C-alpha cells in the first residue's frame, strides 16, 4: 500500500470581484497610489506606475512621463550618473546575479537529489555535496547553496524511508487569470 498526501486549494472569484481588482477603476486607484508614493519622496513610485501600466496596458500618466523625461535630461547633462543613482539602487554584481540564476536553474534537480539522499538515510555533508555536484554537473558551492535554501524542509523529513510510504515532490505551474491585459495597440491613432 502506498500512502500519499495531497493538498490542493482552488480559489474562484466572482466577475464583480475580478472587476474590482483588475478593472479600470482599480487600475486608476493603483496609479494614484504610486503617484502618492512618489509625492511622499519614494522614487520607486515611478517604477510601480510603469509596472501597473505594463500589466494593464494603460497609458503612462503625465506625471510619470514628465519625471522620466526630466531624469533623461539630468542624465544627459551629467547631473545624475544613471538610473541607479536616481532611484537609489545599489548595483548588483554580475557574479551574484549569475549565482542566483544558477540556483533557480538547477534547484529542482539538486533538491530532488538532496531529498532522495535524506530519505535514503545518507548524511548531508561535504561528501554528499560533492556526489550530487558530480551527478548533476553543477558546482559543490551551488549544491550547498540550494541545501541552505531548503534546509528546513529537508530536516523535517525522516532519515529513512519507512516501509510502504513513498515521499516525492511535484513542481508545476498552474496558469491563472491574473488580470493582465493583452492585445491593445500601442498607438490608438495607428491602424
C-alpha positions as CSV (number, residue, x, y, z in Angstrom):
1,X,0.0,0.0,0.0
2,X,1.2,3.5,-0.9
3,X,0.4,6.5,1.3
4,X,0.3,9.8,-0.5
5,X,-0.5,13.2,0.9
6,X,-2.1,15.9,-1.3
7,X,-3.2,19.4,-0.5
8,X,-5.0,21.4,-3.2
9,X,-6.6,24.8,-2.8
10,X,-8.8,26.2,-5.5
11,X,-10.0,29.7,-5.4
12,X,-12.7,31.1,-7.7
13,X,-13.6,34.8,-7.7
14,X,-16.8,36.3,-9.0
15,X,-16.8,38.6,-12.0
16,X,-17.7,41.5,-9.8
17,X,-14.7,40.9,-7.5
18,X,-12.4,40.4,-10.6
19,X,-13.6,43.7,-11.9
20,X,-13.0,45.4,-8.6
21,X,-9.4,44.1,-8.5
22,X,-8.5,44.4,-12.2
23,X,-11.0,46.8,-13.8
24,X,-10.3,50.3,-15.0
25,X,-11.3,51.9,-11.7
26,X,-8.9,49.7,-9.8
27,X,-6.1,50.5,-12.3
28,X,-6.6,54.2,-11.7
29,X,-6.5,53.7,-8.0
30,X,-3.2,51.7,-8.3
31,X,-1.8,54.6,-10.4
32,X,-3.0,57.1,-7.8
33,X,-1.3,55.1,-5.0
34,X,2.0,55.1,-7.0
35,X,1.7,58.9,-7.5
36,X,1.1,59.4,-3.8
37,X,4.3,57.3,-3.1
38,X,6.2,59.5,-5.4
39,X,4.9,62.7,-3.9
40,X,6.0,61.4,-0.5
41,X,9.5,61.0,-1.8
42,X,9.5,57.3,-2.7
43,X,11.1,57.4,-6.2
44,X,10.1,53.8,-6.8
45,X,6.5,55.1,-7.3
46,X,7.6,55.9,-10.9
47,X,8.6,52.2,-11.5
48,X,5.5,51.0,-9.7
49,X,3.4,53.1,-12.1
50,X,5.2,51.7,-15.1
51,X,4.6,48.2,-13.9
52,X,0.9,48.9,-13.5
53,X,0.8,50.4,-17.0
54,X,2.6,47.3,-18.4
55,X,0.4,44.9,-16.6
56,X,-2.9,46.5,-17.6
57,X,-1.7,48.1,-20.9
58,X,-2.7,51.5,-19.5
59,X,-1.4,54.8,-20.9
60,X,1.5,56.1,-18.9
61,X,0.3,59.0,-16.7
62,X,1.7,62.5,-17.5
63,X,3.4,62.8,-14.1
64,X,5.4,59.6,-14.9
65,X,6.3,60.8,-18.4
66,X,7.4,64.2,-17.1
67,X,9.6,62.7,-14.4
68,X,11.2,60.2,-16.8
69,X,11.9,62.9,-19.4
70,X,13.3,65.1,-16.7
71,X,15.5,62.3,-15.5
72,X,16.7,61.6,-19.0
73,X,17.7,65.3,-19.3
74,X,19.6,65.1,-16.0
75,X,21.5,62.0,-17.1
76,X,22.3,63.6,-20.5
77,X,23.6,66.8,-18.8
78,X,25.6,64.9,-16.2
79,X,23.6,66.0,-13.2
80,X,22.8,62.4,-12.5
81,X,25.1,59.5,-13.3
82,X,22.4,56.9,-14.3
83,X,19.0,55.5,-13.3
84,X,20.5,53.5,-10.4
85,X,21.8,56.7,-8.8
86,X,18.4,58.5,-9.2
87,X,16.4,55.6,-7.8
88,X,19.0,54.8,-5.1
89,X,19.6,51.3,-6.3
90,X,22.8,49.5,-5.4
91,X,24.2,47.9,-8.5
92,X,24.2,44.1,-8.1
93,X,27.5,42.5,-9.0
94,X,27.3,40.2,-12.1
95,X,28.7,37.2,-10.2
96,X,25.8,37.4,-7.7
97,X,23.3,37.6,-10.4
98,X,24.8,34.6,-12.1
99,X,24.8,32.6,-8.9
100,X,21.2,33.4,-8.3
101,X,20.3,32.4,-11.9
102,X,22.2,29.1,-11.5
103,X,20.3,28.3,-8.2
104,X,17.0,28.9,-10.0
105,X,18.0,26.8,-13.0
106,X,19.2,23.8,-11.0
107,X,17.3,23.8,-7.8
108,X,14.7,21.3,-8.7
109,X,17.2,18.7,-9.8
110,X,19.5,19.3,-6.9
111,X,16.6,19.4,-4.4
112,X,15.4,16.1,-5.7
113,X,18.9,14.5,-5.2
114,X,19.0,16.0,-1.7
115,X,15.5,14.7,-0.9
116,X,16.5,11.2,-2.1
117,X,19.7,11.2,-0.1
118,X,17.8,12.3,3.1
119,X,15.2,9.5,2.6
120,X,17.9,7.0,1.9
121,X,19.4,7.9,5.3
122,X,22.6,9.5,4.0
123,X,24.4,12.2,6.0
124,X,24.0,15.6,4.4
125,X,27.6,16.8,4.5
126,X,30.5,17.8,2.2
127,X,30.8,14.3,0.7
128,X,27.2,14.3,-0.3
129,X,27.6,17.8,-1.8
130,X,30.5,16.5,-3.9
131,X,28.5,13.4,-5.0
132,X,25.4,15.5,-6.0
133,X,27.6,18.1,-7.7
134,X,29.2,15.3,-9.8
135,X,25.8,13.7,-10.5
136,X,24.1,16.9,-11.6
137,X,27.0,18.6,-13.2
138,X,27.0,21.7,-11.0
139,X,29.5,23.1,-8.5
140,X,29.7,21.9,-4.9
141,X,29.1,25.5,-3.8
142,X,25.8,25.6,-5.8
143,X,24.6,22.3,-4.2
144,X,25.4,23.7,-0.7
145,X,23.6,27.0,-1.5
146,X,20.5,25.1,-2.6
147,X,20.7,22.9,0.5
148,X,20.8,26.0,2.7
149,X,17.7,27.4,0.8
150,X,15.7,24.2,1.6
151,X,17.4,23.1,4.8
152,X,14.3,23.5,7.0
153,X,12.0,21.4,4.7
154,X,14.7,18.7,4.3
155,X,15.4,18.5,8.1
156,X,11.6,17.8,8.6
157,X,11.8,14.6,6.6
158,X,12.6,11.2,8.2
159,X,16.2,10.0,7.9
160,X,15.0,6.8,6.3
161,X,12.1,5.9,4.0
162,X,9.5,4.0,6.2
163,X,8.1,0.8,4.6
164,X,5.2,1.3,2.3
165,X,5.4,5.1,2.2
166,X,6.7,7.0,-0.8
167,X,7.8,10.5,-0.5
168,X,8.1,12.7,-3.5
169,X,7.6,16.2,-4.8
170,X,5.9,17.7,-7.7
171,X,6.7,21.1,-9.2
172,X,4.1,22.6,-11.5
173,X,2.9,25.9,-12.8
174,X,-0.9,26.3,-12.9
175,X,-1.8,29.3,-15.1
176,X,-4.4,31.6,-13.7
177,X,-6.1,34.7,-15.0
178,X,-4.1,37.4,-13.2
179,X,-5.9,40.3,-14.8
180,X,-3.1,41.2,-17.2
181,X,-4.4,42.7,-20.4
182,X,-3.1,41.8,-23.8
183,X,-3.6,43.0,-27.3
184,X,-4.1,46.7,-27.0
185,X,-2.5,48.7,-29.8
186,X,0.5,50.8,-28.7
187,X,-0.9,53.9,-30.5
188,X,-4.6,54.3,-30.9
189,X,-4.4,56.5,-33.9
190,X,-2.5,53.9,-35.9
191,X,-4.4,51.4,-38.0
